[in-house]
Amino acid sequence: MNNRILKTALIISLAFNLAVFGTLAWGWAFHARTDKVTTGRDRYSPESYRKHCAGLSKHLGLSREKAKQLEEAVLVNCPRENEIRTKLVAARAEFLDLLRVDKPDEGLIMGKVEEISSLRGELEKLAVQRLRSSCSILDSDENGKLLELIHCRMKSESCENVKCSRKLSNERVEKEAEKGEQ
């Protein structure tokens, strides 16, 4: 009987170790494929915006001059956006503190909700300004491609005909797989 218990414990331990190592390997493989600049707090950094603009410019086939103009248009509101994001994080923390009180004040909670909504609205306005300034730099074909990418990114139902970057990368992977089979 002791032998069976030991064998069972050994099998369970091995299975657990395999699961842990599998999880670590998956995490390592996934982490290796992510862009470290666009994760966490650095997601809204000027460097992250520059990399995004470079990829977007390449995808749209922009000249160096237009790519530089696009980058400048995107970066113009970056400090203001970060300021609003900082205020938004603080307002959300204050909101949670208001909810943690034994008897929360409804008026204070709703006031904080209004403040959070206002800050989110300001971020949306800045995003629209960024989009409009970006579109003013592009010609009509480039503008159409950009709007199609945004449309696809928003996961619209009519996205089947839009070749967004994810679809393009999937097509590249499939083509490379076909080449490897030949």
Secondary structure, DSSP 8 states (H G I E B T S, - for coil): -HHHHHHHHHHHHHHHHHHHHHHHHHHHHHHHHS-GGGSGGGGGSHHHHHHHHHHHHHHHT--HHHHHHHHHHHHTTHHHHHHHHHHHHHHHHHHHHHHHSSS--HHHHHHHHHHHHHHHHHHHHHHHHHHHHHHHHS-HHHHHHHHHHHHHHTT-TT-TT---HHHHHHHHHHHHHHHHH-
